[in-house]
Amino acid sequence: MAIELYNPLWKRRKIIIAIPVCNEEEHIIPCLLALARQSTLPDKVILWINNTIDQTGARATSLINMLPFELQIIKVTYSRAVAGAGIARRDAMASAAEGASPDTLLLTTDADSEAAEDWIARTLDAFADYPVEAVFGRALLLPSEARKIPFHLHEDEKAEQAYGALLEQISLLLHPEPHDPWPRHLEHSGASIAVTHQAWRKVGGIPCIPSGEDRQFYLALRRQGVPVRHAPEVLVYVSARLAGRAQGGMAETLARRLIAQDEYIDEIFEPVSRRLLHVRREWFHAKARPAFSLTEGSTVRIRRIDLPAHHRRAQRVLNYLIRLAHPVSGDPLQKTADQSGIPHLVQSDQAARTVHDRHG
């Protein structure tokens, strides 16, 4: 697959945004208005309204003649056997790709989201600055919505993210990825995915599953050797509702944790010994299997009560690796975090050193 590197022509590509929608009369107008405020406007937005019984369609239709982009509204009904947010996103993206030119960029977000005003612009910057074919952004809670969540759940989330940041830095020190250097985030949310038309076709589109299609799409990209950027400056804000549209999604997780916190942290955060094993395996299989994924294989879960000990262990490993990489200067850790919540602890390779800090 040909990759365009550091090419300003990325910003001239046609942009189509596909949004799966189910009973979103409360959020659909703020969602569309956020897209209308983009510093770089999309060419077209497709609303894939499925299994909807409220006024979502009517409210979206009321904006058609006021939006600075083409709005296409498609209404479908799935049987109970196949209905799901994942299927709707797959079909919405397929509709966006149908008849699109090969150089089109396909984006997707959620109907309860409000994209930051520079969401598209920063996504295009990521494509222009790194040799990638897909960009995953971050999904943060709307500030007004975040206040609904108890403080201890926010603190638990910060602890998980801080531990995940250590794992990512360890991985990058041992196995640098120039196309996705530090700082990078850990998320694979359907609220912010951008992919070239070629890469979308190469992996067969969004996986045909009811939920979890965003993470599985990322794994499909990795398996096919498609380079991906996890851009911490690409932001979308989402609601903190407790009745969600996808099984296993954010809403279901929040609702469950409000009753009782999960015993285990998110399964994507593995013990540091497991991460070291995965990095070694990726290194040994680099030639025979370049798309080997760090998340493949059996999962070892971490109990929440044990997270502090795992964090300390990962910090020791990271400190040791830093001393090996920088025996003279030591490159002392910076323990501050930027506004997107990704700690700037260490930059792992020459490519990372050239990244401009977009937050000041």
C-alpha positions as CSV (number, residue, x, y, z in Angstrom):
1,M,0.0,0.0,0.0
2,A,1.5,3.4,-1.0
3,I,1.8,5.8,1.9
4,E,1.9,9.6,1.5
5,L,4.5,11.0,3.9
6,Y,4.4,14.6,5.2
7,N,2.2,15.7,2.4
8,P,0.1,18.9,2.7
9,L,-2.2,17.5,0.0
10,W,-3.9,15.4,2.7
11,K,-5.9,18.6,3.5
12,R,-7.4,18.6,0.0
13,R,-8.9,15.2,0.2
14,K,-12.6,14.6,0.3
15,I,-13.9,13.9,3.8
16,I,-17.0,11.9,4.5
17,I,-18.2,11.3,8.1
18,A,-20.4,8.3,8.9
19,I,-22.4,8.3,12.1
20,P,-24.5,5.4,13.3
21,V,-27.6,6.8,15.1
22,C,-30.3,5.2,17.3
23,N,-32.8,7.2,19.2
24,E,-30.6,10.3,19.6
25,E,-33.1,13.2,19.5
26,E,-31.4,14.8,22.5
27,H,-27.9,14.8,21.1
28,I,-28.2,14.8,17.3
29,I,-28.4,18.6,16.9
30,P,-25.4,19.4,19.1
31,C,-23.5,16.6,17.3
32,L,-24.2,18.2,13.9
33,L,-23.6,21.7,15.0
34,A,-20.2,20.7,16.4
35,L,-19.3,19.4,12.9
36,A,-20.6,22.6,11.4
37,R,-18.2,24.5,13.6
38,Q,-15.1,22.6,12.4
39,S,-12.2,24.7,11.3
40,T,-11.9,22.3,8.4
41,L,-15.3,21.3,7.2
42,P,-16.3,17.8,6.0
43,D,-17.7,17.4,2.5
44,K,-20.5,15.1,3.6
45,V,-22.0,13.6,6.7
46,I,-24.1,10.4,6.6
47,L,-26.5,9.7,9.4
48,W,-27.3,6.0,9.5
49,I,-30.5,6.2,11.6
50,N,-31.4,2.6,12.6
51,N,-34.2,1.1,14.7
52,T,-35.2,4.6,15.8
53,I,-38.6,5.5,17.2
54,D,-38.0,9.1,18.5
55,Q,-37.7,12.4,16.7
56,T,-34.0,12.0,15.7
57,G,-34.7,12.0,12.0
58,A,-37.0,15.1,12.1
59,R,-34.6,17.1,14.2
60,A,-31.7,16.3,11.8
61,T,-33.8,17.1,8.8
62,S,-34.6,20.5,10.2
63,L,-30.9,21.4,9.9
64,I,-30.3,20.2,6.3
65,N,-30.6,23.7,4.7
66,M,-28.5,25.3,7.4
67,L,-25.4,23.1,7.5
68,P,-22.2,24.0,5.6
69,F,-21.9,20.4,4.3
70,E,-24.0,17.8,2.5
71,L,-26.1,15.9,5.0
72,Q,-27.5,12.5,3.9
73,I,-30.0,10.8,6.2
74,I,-30.5,7.1,5.7
75,K,-33.1,5.2,7.8
76,V,-32.9,1.4,8.2
77,T,-34.4,-1.2,10.5
78,Y,-32.5,-4.2,11.6
79,S,-34.0,-7.4,13.0
80,R,-33.3,-8.1,16.7
81,A,-31.0,-10.9,15.7
82,V,-28.5,-8.6,14.0
83,A,-29.2,-5.1,15.5
84,G,-26.3,-3.4,17.2
85,A,-24.1,-0.3,17.2
86,G,-21.3,-2.3,15.6
87,I,-23.4,-3.4,12.6
88,A,-24.8,0.1,12.2
89,R,-21.3,1.6,12.1
90,R,-20.1,-1.0,9.6
91,D,-23.0,-0.3,7.3
92,A,-22.7,3.5,7.7
93,M,-19.0,3.4,6.8
94,A,-19.8,1.1,3.8
95,S,-22.3,3.6,2.6
96,A,-19.7,6.4,2.9
97,A,-17.2,4.4,1.0
98,E,-19.6,3.4,-1.8
99,G,-18.7,5.4,-4.9
100,A,-16.1,7.4,-3.1
101,S,-12.9,8.2,-4.8
102,P,-9.8,6.2,-3.8
103,D,-8.3,9.3,-2.0
104,T,-11.3,9.9,0.2
105,L,-10.8,9.9,4.0
106,L,-13.5,8.1,5.9
107,L,-14.3,9.3,9.4
108,T,-16.7,8.0,12.0
109,T,-18.0,9.4,15.3
110,D,-20.9,8.8,17.6
111,A,-24.3,10.6,17.6
112,D,-24.0,11.6,21.2
113,S,-20.6,13.2,20.6
114,E,-19.5,16.8,20.1
115,A,-16.2,17.0,18.2
116,A,-13.7,19.6,19.2
117,E,-13.6,22.4,16.7
118,D,-10.2,21.3,15.4
119,W,-11.1,17.6,15.3
120,I,-10.9,17.2,11.6
121,A,-8.0,19.6,11.2
122,R,-5.9,17.8,13.8
123,T,-6.8,14.4,12.2
124,L,-5.5,15.7,8.9
125,D,-2.4,17.0,10.6
126,A,-1.7,13.5,11.9
127,F,-2.0,12.0,8.5
128,A,0.3,14.7,7.1
129,D,2.9,14.4,9.9
130,Y,3.1,10.6,10.1
131,P,3.3,7.8,7.6
132,V,-0.1,6.3,8.6
133,E,-3.3,5.1,7.0
134,A,-5.5,5.4,10.0
135,V,-5.8,7.8,13.0
136,F,-7.6,7.1,16.3
137,G,-8.5,10.1,18.5
138,R,-9.6,10.3,22.1
139,A,-13.1,10.2,23.5
140,L,-13.5,12.4,26.6
141,L,-16.6,13.1,28.6
142,L,-18.3,16.4,28.1
143,P,-17.3,18.6,31.0
144,S,-20.9,19.1,32.0
145,E,-21.5,15.3,31.9
146,A,-18.3,14.4,33.7
147,R,-19.6,16.1,36.8
148,K,-22.3,13.4,37.0
149,I,-19.6,10.8,37.7
150,P,-18.4,10.2,41.3
151,F,-14.9,11.5,42.1
152,H,-13.6,8.0,42.9
153,L,-14.4,6.7,39.5
154,H,-12.5,9.5,37.9
155,E,-9.5,8.7,40.1
156,D,-9.7,5.0,39.2
157,E,-9.7,6.0,35.5
158,K,-6.7,8.2,36.0
159,A,-4.8,5.4,37.7
160,E,-5.5,3.0,34.9
161,Q,-4.5,5.5,32.3
162,A,-1.3,6.3,34.1
163,Y,-0.4,2.6,34.3
164,G,-1.2,2.2,30.6
165,A,1.1,5.1,29.8
166,L,4.0,3.4,31.5
167,L,3.3,0.2,29.5
168,E,3.2,2.2,26.2
169,Q,6.5,3.9,27.0
170,I,8.2,0.6,27.8
171,S,6.9,-0.8,24.5
172,L,8.3,2.1,22.5
173,L,11.7,2.1,24.2
174,L,12.1,-1.6,23.3
175,H,10.3,-1.6,20.0
176,P,10.1,2.0,18.6
177,E,7.3,2.8,16.1
178,P,8.3,5.9,14.2
179,H,4.8,6.3,12.8
180,D,3.2,6.3,16.3
181,P,5.7,7.8,18.7
182,W,5.2,9.1,22.2
183,P,3.1,10.9,23.3
184,R,0.3,8.7,22.1
185,H,-2.9,7.5,23.8
186,L,-4.4,4.0,24.4
187,E,-7.9,4.3,23.1
188,H,-9.7,2.7,20.1
189,S,-13.1,4.4,20.3
190,G,-15.6,4.6,17.5
191,A,-16.2,8.2,18.5
192,S,-13.0,9.2,16.6
193,I,-11.7,7.0,13.8
194,A,-10.3,8.2,10.5
195,V,-9.1,5.8,7.8
196,T,-8.1,6.1,4.2
197,H,-10.4,4.5,1.6
198,Q,-7.6,2.1,0.6
199,A,-7.0,0.9,4.2
200,W,-10.7,0.5,4.9
201,R,-11.0,-1.7,1.8
202,K,-7.9,-3.7,2.6
203,V,-9.3,-4.9,6.0
204,G,-12.8,-5.5,4.6
205,G,-14.4,-2.5,6.5
206,I,-15.6,-2.5,10.1
207,P,-16.0,-6.0,11.5
208,C,-19.5,-7.4,11.4
209,I,-20.1,-7.7,15.1
210,P,-22.8,-6.1,17.3
211,S,-20.4,-4.3,19.6
212,G,-16.7,-3.8,20.2
213,E,-16.3,-3.1,16.5
214,D,-13.9,-0.2,17.2
215,R,-11.3,-2.3,19.0
216,Q,-11.7,-5.1,16.5
217,F,-11.2,-2.7,13.6
218,Y,-7.9,-1.6,15.1
219,L,-6.8,-5.2,15.4
220,A,-7.8,-5.9,11.8
221,L,-5.7,-2.9,10.7
222,R,-2.7,-4.2,12.7
223,R,-3.0,-7.7,11.3
224,Q,-3.0,-6.3,7.8
225,G,0.1,-4.2,8.5
226,V,-1.7,-0.9,8.3
227,P,0.1,1.8,10.2
228,V,-2.0,3.6,12.8
229,R,-1.5,6.8,14.7
230,H,-3.0,7.3,18.2
231,A,-3.2,11.1,18.2
232,P,-3.7,12.5,21.7
233,E,-4.6,16.0,20.3
234,V,-7.5,14.6,18.3
235,L,-10.5,15.0,20.6
236,V,-14.2,14.2,20.7
237,Y,-16.4,14.8,23.7
238,V,-19.2,12.3,24.5
239,S,-22.1,12.0,26.9
240,A,-21.9,10.2,30.2
241,R,-25.3,8.5,29.8
242,L,-26.0,5.3,31.7
243,A,-28.3,3.7,29.1
244,G,-26.1,3.1,26.1
245,R,-26.6,1.7,22.6
246,A,-23.8,-0.8,22.6
247,Q,-23.4,-3.9,24.8
248,G,-20.2,-3.6,26.7
249,G,-19.8,0.1,25.8
250,M,-19.0,3.2,27.9
251,A,-22.6,3.6,29.2
252,E,-22.9,0.1,30.4
253,T,-19.5,0.3,32.1
254,L,-20.4,3.5,33.9
255,A,-23.8,2.1,35.0
256,R,-22.1,-1.0,36.4
257,R,-19.4,0.9,38.2
258,L,-21.8,3.3,39.8
259,I,-23.3,0.3,41.6
260,A,-20.0,-1.4,42.4
261,Q,-16.6,-0.9,41.0
262,D,-15.2,-3.6,38.8
263,E,-12.8,-6.0,40.6
264,Y,-10.4,-6.0,37.6
265,I,-9.2,-3.0,35.6
266,D,-9.7,-2.8,31.8
267,E,-8.4,-5.9,30.1
268,I,-6.2,-3.9,27.8
269,F,-3.9,-3.1,30.7
270,E,-1.7,-6.2,31.3
271,P,1.1,-7.0,33.8
272,V,4.4,-5.5,32.7
273,S,5.9,-9.0,32.5
274,R,3.2,-9.9,29.9
275,R,3.9,-6.7,28.0
276,L,7.6,-7.5,27.9
277,L,6.8,-10.9,26.5
278,H,4.6,-9.5,23.8
279,V,7.3,-7.0,22.8
280,R,9.8,-9.8,22.6
281,R,7.5,-11.8,20.5
282,E,6.8,-8.9,18.2
283,W,10.5,-8.3,17.8
284,F,11.2,-12.0,16.9
285,H,8.3,-12.1,14.5
286,A,9.0,-8.8,12.9
287,K,10.1,-10.3,9.6
288,A,7.8,-13.3,9.4
289,R,4.8,-11.6,10.8
290,P,5.1,-7.8,10.8
291,A,1.4,-7.2,11.8
292,F,1.7,-9.1,15.0
293,S,-0.4,-7.4,17.6
294,L,0.5,-6.8,21.2
295,T,-3.0,-7.5,22.3
296,E,-3.1,-11.0,20.7
297,G,-3.0,-14.1,22.9
298,S,-4.5,-15.0,26.2
299,T,-5.4,-12.1,28.6
300,V,-4.0,-11.8,32.1
301,R,-6.2,-9.5,34.1
302,I,-5.1,-7.2,36.9
303,R,-7.1,-6.8,40.1
304,R,-7.8,-3.2,40.9
305,I,-6.5,-3.6,44.4
306,D,-3.2,-4.8,43.0
307,L,-2.8,-1.9,40.5
308,P,-0.5,0.2,42.7
309,A,2.0,-2.6,42.9
310,H,1.9,-3.2,39.2
311,H,2.4,0.5,38.6
312,R,5.5,0.6,40.8
313,R,6.9,-2.5,39.0
314,A,6.3,-0.9,35.6
315,Q,7.9,2.4,36.8
316,R,11.0,0.5,37.9
317,V,11.2,-1.2,34.5
318,L,10.8,2.1,32.7
319,N,13.4,3.8,34.8
320,Y,15.9,1.0,34.1
321,L,15.2,1.2,30.3
322,I,15.7,5.0,30.4
323,R,19.0,4.6,32.2
324,L,20.1,2.1,29.5
325,A,19.0,4.4,26.7
326,H,20.5,7.6,28.2
327,P,23.4,6.6,30.5
328,V,24.9,10.1,30.5
329,S,22.0,12.6,30.7
330,G,19.6,10.2,32.4
331,D,16.6,12.1,30.8
332,P,14.8,12.6,34.2
333,L,11.1,11.9,34.1
334,Q,8.6,14.8,33.7
335,K,5.6,14.0,35.9
336,T,3.3,16.5,34.4
337,A,0.4,15.7,32.1
338,D,-1.0,17.7,29.2
339,Q,-4.6,18.7,28.9
340,S,-5.5,15.4,27.1
341,G,-4.4,13.4,30.1
342,I,-1.4,11.7,28.5
343,P,1.7,12.0,30.7
344,H,4.8,13.3,28.9
345,L,7.4,11.0,30.6
346,V,9.9,10.2,27.9
347,Q,10.1,10.3,24.1
348,S,11.3,7.0,22.8
349,D,13.0,7.6,19.5
350,Q,14.3,10.1,17.0
351,A,10.9,10.4,15.4
352,A,9.3,11.2,18.7
353,R,11.8,14.0,19.3
354,T,10.6,15.8,16.2
355,V,7.0,15.9,17.3
356,H,5.7,19.4,18.0
357,D,3.9,19.8,21.3
358,R,0.5,20.9,20.1
359,H,-0.5,21.9,23.6
360,G,2.0,24.7,24.2
